[in-house]
Amino acid sequence: TAATNPFVAKSKNSAASAYTSKLVAGARRLNDAEEEEYEVDISGYAVKFEKCQFVKSYSDEMAEDEEAGTVLATQRFVVFRLCPNNSCGSCNYNYGEYMVDLETYLEATIQYQQELQEEMCNQCEENCQQDEEEEEDGRRKLAVDCDSCVDECEKIENMEENGYVDATEFLECQQIYDPEDDNAVGLWAGPMCASSGSKIKIGVFEDENCNNVDNSKNVDDYLVDGDGYQIKLSHALLKTVYSDTCISCLVVEEEEENEDEDENEEQ
């Protein structure tokens, strides 16, 4: 009961529209019996995270693996909505609800948030390095909040030196503990649904496919740097993927931006 890609963006490409296109292209619309694709201008909509959920289902690959111990594989999904921009806070009318696999959602969302983060730090470096520095017109640019961005960008730049690793480094299942004893169980880390689906976190698993979670263990207890010193996960970027903040699909045309800049210069 799903229509593939019912919302097709007609606006020019940008970070926001590219992000939305990736999600919708890999998503299935929920609660819609019509299977015809139809084109809708999504410039008046915004993406809103709803929940993360998982289901265990039969897997041919698991069934052929004699060491798997189960024929059920865990599949994780994210449900998101395309909400009207003027009602994104409630988003209970005239919206589209979609489901996409967790991997696709994380890949697209993290890439988008990293681009925003990089842009913010570039603006911060340009405008906030010297508070006394003024622009040629005698006014200082205020595109970013210098009181907060300097500290935030310094933490991002010095993350490794401060003993942290970004949690988004574990978006794919990877081993974090390889015991010397062949009879002991290794451990892997990967993304999972948490807090009844309202959050996404990096969990500890007992298998290389990150199917069997071990909630008694914490990833931080098994992370070390190249010198053997213990390090911790930084969740700042990962938290943005389940934030209540909506991501608008509205695209400001480059011509309009240039016109606005020209008007400001004339004034």
Residue pairs with C-beta under 8 A, 6 or more apart in sequence:
1 30
1 31
1 32
1 33
2 28
2 29
2 30
2 32
2 35
2 99
3 28
3 29
3 32
3 34
3 35
3 36
3 37
4 27
4 28
4 29
4 37
5 24
5 25
5 27
5 37
6 29
6 32
6 37
6 38
6 40
6 96
7 24
7 40
7 42
7 45
7 82
7 96
8 24
8 37
8 38
8 39
8 40
8 42
9 17
9 20
9 21
9 24
9 41
9 42
9 43
9 249
10 39
10 41
10 42
10 43
11 17
11 41
11 42
11 43
11 249
11 250
11 251
12 251
12 253
12 254
13 21
13 251
14 251
14 252
15 112
15 115
15 116
16 112
16 247
16 248
16 249
16 250
16 251
17 42
17 249
17 251
18 112
19 47
19 108
19 109
19 111
19 112
19 247
20 42
20 47
20 82
20 247
20 249
22 104
22 107
22 108
23 47
23 80
23 98
23 100
23 104
23 105
23 108
23 109
24 42
24 82
24 98
26 100
26 101
26 104
27 80
27 98
27 99
27 100
27 104
28 98
28 99
28 100
29 96
29 97
29 98
30 79
30 97
30 98
30 99
31 97
42 82
42 249
43 249
43 250
43 251
44 84
44 85
44 249
44 250
45 82
45 83
45 84
45 85
45 95
45 96
45 248
45 249
46 82
46 83
46 84
46 85
46 88
46 246
46 247
46 248
46 249
46 250
47 80
47 81
47 82
47 83
47 246
47 247
47 249
48 80
48 81
48 82
48 83
48 88
48 91
48 244
48 246
48 247
49 78
49 80
49 241
49 242
49 243
49 244
50 78
50 79
50 80
50 81
50 97
51 78
51 79
51 193
51 197
51 198
52 76
52 77
52 78
52 79
52 102
52 193
52 194
52 197
52 198
52 199
52 200
52 242
53 76
53 77
53 78
53 79
53 193
53 197
54 74
54 75
54 76
54 77
54 192
54 193
55 74
55 75
55 77
56 72
56 73
56 74
56 75
57 72
57 73
57 75
58 71
58 72
58 73
59 71
59 72
59 73
61 73
62 68
62 70
62 71
62 72
62 73
62 209
62 211
63 71
68 207
70 211
70 212
72 211
73 209
73 211
74 210
74 211
75 101
76 101
76 102
76 191
76 192
76 193
77 99
77 100
77 101
77 102
78 99
78 100
78 101
78 102
78 105
78 200
79 97
79 98
79 99
80 97
80 98
80 100
80 105
81 91
81 95
81 96
81 97
81 98
82 95
82 96
82 98
82 249
83 91
83 95
83 246
84 91
84 93
84 94
84 95
85 246
85 248
85 250
87 93
87 94
88 246
102 191
102 193
102 200
103 171
103 172
105 241
106 168
106 171
106 191
106 200
106 241
107 171
109 240
109 241
110 168
110 171
110 237
110 238
110 241
112 247
113 237
113 240
113 241
114 237
117 156
117 237
120 144
120 149
120 153
121 149
121 152
121 153
121 156
121 157
123 143
123 144
123 149
124 144
124 146
124 149
124 150
124 152
124 153
125 153
126 141
127 140
127 141
127 142
127 143
127 144
127 146
128 144
128 146
128 149
128 150
131 140
131 146
133 140
134 140
135 141
155 162
155 236
156 236
159 165
159 166
159 234
160 225
163 225
163 229
163 230
163 231
163 232
164 231
164 232
164 233
164 234
165 223
165 231
165 232
165 233
165 234
166 233
166 234
166 237
166 238
167 201
167 202
167 233
167 234
167 235
167 237
167 238
168 237
168 238
170 189
170 190
170 191
170 202
170 219
170 233
171 190
171 191
172 190
173 188
173 189
173 190
173 205
173 208
173 209
173 210
174 188
174 189
174 190
175 186
175 187
175 188
175 189
175 208
176 187
176 188
176 189
176 204
176 219
176 222
176 223
177 186
177 187
177 222
178 186
179 185
179 186
185 206
186 206
186 208
187 204
187 205
187 206
187 214
187 217
187 222
188 204
188 205
188 206
188 207
188 208
188 210
189 202
189 203
189 204
189 205
189 210
189 219
189 222
190 202
190 203
190 205
190 210
191 200
191 201
191 202
191 203
191 210
192 200
192 201
192 202
192 203
192 210
192 213
193 199
193 200
194 200
194 201
194 203
198 242
199 242
200 238
200 241
200 242
201 235
201 238
202 219
202 233
202 238
203 210
203 213
203 214
203 215
203 219
204 213
204 214
204 217
204 218
204 219
204 222
205 211
205 212
205 213
205 214
206 212
206 213
206 214
219 233
220 230
220 231
220 232
220 233
223 230
223 231
223 232
223 233
224 230
224 231
225 231
